[in-house]
Amino acid sequence: MEINIWLAIYIGLLIQVAATLVAYVIPTTIVRATKDSTIFNHSDSRESPHVKTPPETWINMFRVLARKVTSLLRWVLFENYSLGLLLLTLLFTSLGQYAKVLELQYITMRYSLSWSKV
């Protein structure tokens, strides 16, 4: 029996789709109640202690978002060195491809040459 070359890719894609579907079904916040948590010590039973009130203004929402982005960047660049290094090399290689185009554009403007002559 001959095994298909693409079998590993098909299995990987199937597992990825299944994992994505499972990730959408599982809730992101699972409350694990302990005896000394706020669930048992909460005096007012009408309000849930785990419901966060949304920020009142757009400025507060922007500040929260900025804090989350800076903490994410700090984690990626300083705590996870290999990921930060890979992302920086990706940035430099993608920007480095445009350096040739910018150099050609500079030469055409500086020396009044056409693109075909450059």
C-alpha positions as CSV (number, residue, x, y, z in Angstrom):
1,M,0.0,0.0,0.0
2,E,1.4,3.4,-1.0
3,I,1.1,6.3,1.4
4,N,0.1,9.6,0.1
5,I,2.8,12.3,0.4
6,W,0.3,14.9,1.4
7,L,-1.1,12.7,4.3
8,A,0.9,14.6,7.0
9,I,-0.3,17.9,5.7
10,Y,-3.9,16.8,5.6
11,I,-3.7,15.4,9.2
12,G,-2.1,18.6,10.4
13,L,-4.8,20.8,8.8
14,L,-7.5,18.5,10.3
15,I,-6.0,18.8,13.8
16,Q,-5.6,22.6,13.4
17,V,-9.3,23.0,12.4
18,A,-10.4,20.7,15.3
19,A,-8.3,22.7,17.8
20,T,-9.7,26.0,16.5
21,L,-13.2,24.8,16.9
22,V,-12.5,23.5,20.4
23,A,-10.8,26.9,21.3
24,Y,-14.0,28.7,20.2
25,V,-16.2,26.5,22.4
26,I,-14.1,26.6,25.6
27,P,-14.7,29.7,27.7
28,T,-11.7,32.0,28.3
29,T,-12.5,32.6,31.9
30,I,-13.1,29.6,34.1
31,V,-13.9,30.6,37.7
32,R,-12.4,28.2,40.2
33,A,-14.1,28.9,43.5
34,T,-12.2,28.4,46.8
35,K,-13.5,28.9,50.3
36,D,-11.7,32.2,50.8
37,S,-12.6,33.6,47.4
38,T,-14.9,36.5,46.8
39,I,-17.8,34.3,45.7
40,F,-18.4,33.1,49.2
41,N,-17.5,36.4,50.9
42,H,-19.6,38.6,48.7
43,S,-22.3,40.3,50.8
44,D,-24.6,41.6,48.0
45,S,-26.0,38.6,46.1
46,R,-27.7,40.7,43.5
47,E,-24.5,41.7,41.8
48,S,-22.0,39.2,40.5
49,P,-18.5,39.8,41.8
50,H,-16.9,38.7,38.6
51,V,-18.7,41.1,36.2
52,K,-16.3,43.9,35.3
53,T,-17.8,47.2,34.5
54,P,-16.7,48.6,31.1
55,P,-14.7,51.7,30.9
56,E,-16.9,54.8,30.8
57,T,-15.0,56.8,28.2
58,W,-13.1,56.1,25.0
59,I,-10.0,57.5,26.6
60,N,-10.1,54.8,29.3
61,M,-10.7,52.1,26.7
62,F,-7.7,53.4,24.8
63,R,-5.5,53.5,27.9
64,V,-6.5,49.9,28.7
65,L,-5.7,48.8,25.2
66,A,-2.4,50.7,25.2
67,R,-1.4,49.0,28.5
68,K,-2.3,45.6,27.0
69,V,-0.3,46.2,23.9
70,T,2.8,47.5,25.8
71,S,2.7,44.5,28.1
72,L,2.4,42.2,25.0
73,L,5.3,43.9,23.3
74,R,7.4,43.7,26.5
75,W,6.7,40.0,26.7
76,V,7.5,39.3,23.1
77,L,10.7,41.4,22.8
78,F,12.2,41.0,26.3
79,E,10.9,37.9,27.9
80,N,10.7,35.6,24.9
81,Y,14.0,36.3,23.1
82,S,13.7,33.7,20.3
83,L,10.3,35.0,19.2
84,G,11.4,38.6,19.4
85,L,14.5,37.8,17.3
86,L,12.5,36.0,14.7
87,L,10.0,38.9,14.4
88,L,12.8,41.4,14.1
89,T,14.5,39.5,11.4
90,L,11.2,39.2,9.6
91,L,10.8,43.0,9.9
92,F,14.3,43.7,8.6
93,T,14.1,41.3,5.7
94,S,10.7,42.6,4.5
95,L,11.9,46.2,4.8
96,G,15.2,45.3,3.1
97,Q,13.4,44.2,0.0
98,Y,12.1,47.7,-0.4
99,A,15.6,49.2,-0.1
100,K,16.4,48.3,-3.7
101,V,13.3,50.0,-5.0
102,L,14.1,53.2,-2.9
103,E,17.7,53.2,-4.2
104,L,16.5,52.9,-7.8
105,Q,14.0,55.7,-7.2
106,Y,16.7,57.9,-5.7
107,I,19.1,57.3,-8.7
108,T,16.3,58.1,-11.2
109,M,15.5,61.4,-9.5
110,R,19.1,62.4,-8.7
111,Y,20.6,61.7,-12.1
112,S,17.5,62.3,-14.2
113,L,17.6,58.8,-15.7
114,S,14.7,56.7,-16.7
115,W,13.7,53.4,-15.0
116,S,14.8,51.4,-18.0
117,K,18.3,52.9,-18.0
118,V,18.8,52.3,-14.2
